[in-house]
């Protein structure tokens, strides 16, 4: 069973609500989406990877201040910047650009996997973080990872 949690915080970091689901994809009602606009969303990524295409679209559509993806080892984050605010990129353009970057980066890690340099799990985790880093730099967003203390 796949369990995913979505947490919403207001502009000041105060807790607003949690949505728990037992499936891979999360669906929000129009009412919840309205409450999420301009806020901070945290959710878990049991796979350990960084942000997905769907995460990016939600981030842009809802004009989120910040999105966090919680993994077993740490938290990935993406934050709006003034540079990004000045751009007028649509969610569709953002999605298409993310796909292009992801495809290019995934090819590099696929070659490392084929050569035996990295295993399948490393291919997924490294490529996920790498294409997120490249993408946010292109878009003028802030991206990082905060590691949990061991």
N, C-alpha and C positions, 0 to 999 in steps of 0.2 A: 504494500500500500504506500502510495506516494503522499506525503504530507507537506503542505506548503502553507506558510503563514505570511500575510501581508500586514504591516503595521503602518499606521498613518500618524504623523506628528504635525503640529501647526508650525507657523513661521518661527516661533520661539523655541521649538523643540519639545513642546508639551504633547503628551500622548493624546490621541483623538480616538482611535479604534483599532481593532485587530480583526482580520478576516482569516479564518482557518478553512482550508479545503483539503480534500483527500484525492486530488487529481493533479495531473501535470500542468494543465492550463487553468488560469484563474479568470473568472468572469465577474465583472462588477455591474451593478445596476446603475442606471442613469443618475439616480439620487446619490449613490456613493461616489461616482465619478465627479459629480458637482462638488461634493465635500472635499475631494482630493485636490482640486485645482489649486495650484500655487503652493502646495504643501511639501512635506518631506515624506517619502515612502521608503520603508525598509521591508525587505522580504528575504526569505531564505533561498539559497541555491544549494540543495543537497549534492548536486553534481560537482560543486567546487569551482565552477566556471564563473567568469565575469558576466557582463550584461548581454542579453539576447537582443535580437531585432525588435521583438515585442516590447522589451523593456525600454528601448530607445524611443519607439513610437509613443508609448505611454508618457515617457518623460517629456517629450516635445508637445504632444497634444494637450496634456494637462498643465503645461508650463510649470512643472515641478521645480522647486528650488534645488532639491537634492534627491537622489535615489541611492539606496544602499542595497547591496546584495550580500547577505551573510552566508559565509561558508564555514566549514569545520575549522579552518586555519585563520580566518580573519574576515574583514569586511571590505568589499570593493565599494567605492563611492564615485558618483558623478555629480558635479555641481554646475549650475549656471554661472556664466560670467558676463561681464558687460559686453565683451566681444561677441558672444553668442547672442545676447539680447538684441544687438544691433543688426544681426543677420535676419533675413526674412525667409528662412528656409522652411518649406512645408514639411509635414510629417512624411509625405511620400518621397520627397527629395532626400530627406534624411535617411529613410529606409533604403533607398536605392544606393546612396553613397556608402552606407554601412555594409551592404551586401557586396559591393565592389571591393572594399577594403578587406572584408572577411575572406572573400574568395582568393585574393592575391596572397594574403598572409597564410591561409590554410595550405596553399600549395607548397610554400616553403617548409612548413612543418611536416607535410606529407612526405616530402623527400627525406627529411631527417628520420622519419619513422621507417620508410622503406629501406634506408641504409642501415637500420638497426641502432642508430645513435640514441634514439629515444623510444620509449614504449608507447602503447596506445593511450594510456591515461595521461602521460606527459605531453603527448601530441595535443590532446584536447585542452588541457589546462594551460599550457604555454601559448598555444595559438589563440585561445580565448582572451587571455590577458594582453597579448601582443596586438591583436587587431583592435581591441578596445583602446589601447594606448595610442595607436596610429590614428584611429578615427577621431578621438577627442581632440587631438592636436590639430587635425585638419579643420575641425568644427569650432575651435576656440573654446572648448569646454575644459573643466578641471576634472581629472580622473586620478584615482590613486587606490592604494590598498593599505589598510591598517591591519597589521598582524596581531593575533592574540598572543599574550605572554604564555610561554610553555609552563 
